[in-house]
Amino acid sequence: MTDLRTTTAIVEAIAQKRLLAFSYHGRERVAEPHTFGLDRWKRTLLSAYQVECEGASSAAQGWRFFFVDQLTNVRLDPRRFVAARPDFVRGDGAFKSITAEL
């Protein structure tokens, strides 16, 4: 089950084009959230472009799917991003239903 504060932070980050900071699988990460919703198995999913990952090389940058129930310490970063990444596809087929999207 997804925490209401987590959901609110993700939706707000997408609406305001704010970076989202969180812990995932033991690493602190910062990402540009693009799509938030449910996959076909009804798991809450976030599609984001990861820009920072604690302890990882620059190769850690790129598109990632994050299972939202595994995110912890989710918070809005004060930094913003200008627009969707050029290779972003609206209506991503990985999602059965979309709650928020750039």
Buried (B, 14 or more C-beta within 10 A) or exposed (E): EBEEEBBEBBBBBBEEBBBBBBBBEEEEBBBBBBBBBBBEEEBBBBBBBBBBBEEEEEEBBEBBBBBBEEBEEBBBBEEEBEEBBEEBEEEBEEBEEBBBBB
